[in-house]
Amino acid sequence: MSFSWIPFYRELAMRLLEYESKQGELIAFLADLKKKNRAKNGDTLNER
């Protein structure tokens, strides 16, 4: 049986390895991504 989600998570894992010693950069990137997504969707509630 083949699962369609496996290539996605394999690629995600490989890209996360690039941040193994740069956790601060990864957290900043994810926070910025969250902020941009909220702005795109007009969601400003519960912003932390």
Backbone as numpy.savetxt, mean C-alpha at the origin, in Angstrom:
# Nx Ny Nz CAx CAy CAz Cx Cy Cz
-5.29 -26.90 -9.07 -6.14 -25.72 -9.07 -5.24 -24.47 -9.07
-5.62 -23.48 -9.85 -4.85 -22.24 -9.96 -5.65 -21.09 -9.37
-5.01 -20.31 -8.53 -5.67 -19.16 -7.91 -5.19 -17.89 -8.60
-6.13 -17.05 -8.98 -5.79 -15.84 -9.73 -5.08 -14.79 -8.87
-5.20 -14.87 -7.56 -4.62 -13.86 -6.68 -3.15 -14.11 -6.37
-2.64 -15.29 -6.66 -1.26 -15.62 -6.30 -0.24 -14.70 -6.97
-0.32 -14.44 -8.28 0.67 -13.53 -8.89 0.66 -12.13 -8.26
-0.52 -11.63 -7.91 -0.61 -10.31 -7.28 0.16 -10.29 -5.97
-0.10 -11.26 -5.11 0.56 -11.27 -3.80 2.04 -11.61 -3.91
2.43 -12.38 -4.90 3.85 -12.65 -5.12 4.57 -11.34 -5.49
3.98 -10.58 -6.40 4.55 -9.29 -6.80 4.59 -8.32 -5.63
3.52 -8.27 -4.84 3.47 -7.40 -3.66 4.60 -7.76 -2.70
4.78 -9.04 -2.46 5.83 -9.49 -1.55 7.21 -9.09 -2.05
7.44 -9.23 -3.35 8.73 -8.86 -3.92 8.98 -7.35 -3.78
7.95 -6.56 -4.00 8.12 -5.11 -3.88 8.30 -4.67 -2.43
7.65 -5.37 -1.51 7.82 -5.04 -0.09 9.24 -5.33 0.38
9.87 -6.31 -0.22 11.25 -6.62 0.15 12.18 -5.44 -0.10
11.83 -4.59 -1.07 12.64 -3.40 -1.35 12.66 -2.44 -0.16
11.69 -2.56 0.72 11.57 -1.67 1.88 12.00 -2.34 3.18
12.69 -3.47 3.07 13.07 -4.23 4.26 13.82 -3.37 5.29
14.67 -2.50 4.81 15.43 -1.66 5.75 15.01 -0.19 5.63
13.85 0.05 5.04 13.35 1.42 4.86 11.89 1.52 5.30
11.60 1.02 6.50 10.22 1.00 6.98 9.60 2.39 7.06
10.39 3.37 7.43 9.88 4.74 7.52 9.37 5.24 6.18
10.13 4.95 5.12 9.71 5.35 3.77 8.42 4.64 3.37
8.33 3.36 3.71 7.13 2.59 3.37 5.91 3.15 4.09
6.05 3.46 5.35 4.92 4.01 6.12 4.52 5.37 5.56
5.49 6.20 5.21 5.19 7.50 4.62 4.48 7.34 3.28
4.94 6.38 2.47 4.31 6.12 1.18 2.86 5.68 1.37
2.62 4.76 2.28 1.26 4.26 2.53 0.35 5.36 3.08
0.89 6.20 3.96 0.10 7.31 4.51 -0.28 8.29 3.41
0.65 8.57 2.51 0.37 9.47 1.39 -0.66 8.86 0.45
-0.54 7.58 0.20 -1.50 6.88 -0.65 -2.90 6.94 -0.05
-2.98 6.74 1.26 -4.26 6.82 1.97 -4.86 8.23 1.84
-4.01 9.22 2.03 -4.46 10.62 1.95 -4.98 10.94 0.55
-4.25 10.52 -0.48 -4.67 10.76 -1.86 -5.97 10.04 -2.18
-6.12 8.83 -1.68 -7.34 8.06 -1.92 -8.54 8.73 -1.27
-8.35 9.23 -0.06 -9.45 9.92 0.62 -9.83 11.20 -0.10
-8.84 11.93 -0.58 -9.11 13.17 -1.31 -9.85 12.87 -2.61
-9.45 11.82 -3.27 -10.08 11.41 -4.52 -11.54 11.05 -4.30
-11.81 10.40 -3.18 -13.17 9.94 -2.88 -13.97 10.95 -2.06
-13.36 12.08 -1.71 -14.06 13.10 -0.95 -14.31 12.71 0.50
-13.57 11.76 1.00 -13.74 11.28 2.37 -12.75 12.00 3.28
-13.26 12.89 4.12 -12.39 13.58 5.06 -12.74 13.22 6.50
-13.71 12.35 6.70 -14.09 11.93 8.04 -13.09 10.93 8.58
-12.94 10.91 9.86 -12.06 9.96 10.55 -10.62 10.02 10.08
-10.19 11.17 9.62 -8.80 11.30 9.18 -7.90 11.32 10.40
-6.84 10.56 10.34 -5.91 10.45 11.46 -4.56 10.90 11.05
